[in-house]
Amino acid sequence: MPLPAIPRRVKIGDAAAFAGTTPRAIRHYHAIGLLAEPERGSDDRRRYGYDDMIRLLWIRRMADAGISLEDIHAAFEGTTGIEQSLARLEESLASRAAAIEAQRAAVNRLREVGSPLGLLSPLVTGRLRDLPPGALRSADLDTLLVTERIFGPLGAAAQADRFIVLAIHPELRAEEDRLAEAEAALDDTMSPDDPRIEDLAAQRCAHETALAAAIERSGLDEALNVLLDREDEHAGEEEDGAGMSAMEAIGKMPYDFSPARVRYEERVVELFHSADQDGDRDPRTC
């Protein structure tokens, strides 16, 4: 039985098809010096021989294994051992595996919870998952999302107690809604010197003090302290990949506040600080 025609050299398209890559990738290998560019024939086309194909096949096998082109080049040149490249690759794969596992855990939480709450950290999800349907509002989730981004899971877990209390105390939720509506009315038509700002700030402080008292009565603060102590044991084991401090994050989160609203927020902080100094209020609340 006669053999099929065996070419002595092949065009770039045939070389790419055999190696399982593309002509564009092969041209890139030429450009970075990973694969020597063969001489062109009389038709000004590249022709690849046996040695070229062997090199190309090894390049593809190493690239498919996840080894970077830079490390492949170094391995061919003998400037570094393949063991070093593999060690770096193994570290990278471990990191990617951890990221994939975290994604799977987030998806599972989302499926179990059945709401965007499942996309927050397990600390936050765990503290709020037993609330009745509808008790946690969309705006509450938005607030928790921002808090977790700025202060981390522990900060959002602490804030979760506030929403638990609002969910089980209708009178506190009603006051929260009333204050939120009044705060939204602090628009550009109001002067920062309007005396209503001072009065509203005092009402907000009184409301937050009532919330803190309700949290304490419910025992939620004790459970939170246990959680904080447990997490303190592992402090430093995980780092925020974003590398951004809380103050930096706060400065990058936009709020369309009027001058009147800004003054109101300042007065709320000042009143809370004054109360802390006098010892009249629970310092854990803001």
Sequence and secondary structure as in RCSB ss.txt:
>XXXX:A:sequence
MPLPAIPRRVKIGDAAAFAGTTPRAIRHYHAIGLLAEPERGSDDRRRYGYDDMIRLLWIRRMADAGISLEDIHAA
FEGTTGIEQSLARLEESLASRAAAIEAQRAAVNRLREVGSPLGLLSPLVTGRLRDLPPGALRSADLDTLLVTERI
FGPLGAAAQADRFIVLAIHPELRAEEDRLAEAEAALDDTMSPDDPRIEDLAAQRCAHETALAAAIERSGLDEALN
VLLDREDEHAGEEEDGAGMSAMEAIGKMPYDFSPARVRYEERVVELFHSADQDGDRDPRTC
>XXXX:A:secstr
       SSB HHHHHHHHTS HHHHHHHHHTTSS    B TTS B B HHHHHHHHHHHHHHHTT  HHHHHHH
HHTSS HHHHHHHHHHHHHHHHHHHHHHHHHHHHHHHH SGGGGS HHHHHHHTTS TTSS HHHHHHHHHHHHH
HHHHHHHHHHHHHHHHHH HHHHHHHHHHHHHHHT  TTS TT HHHHHHHHHHHHHHHHHHHHHHHHTHHHHHH
HHHHHHHTTTTSS  TT   HHHHHTTS     HHHHHHHHHHHHHHHHHHHHT S TT  
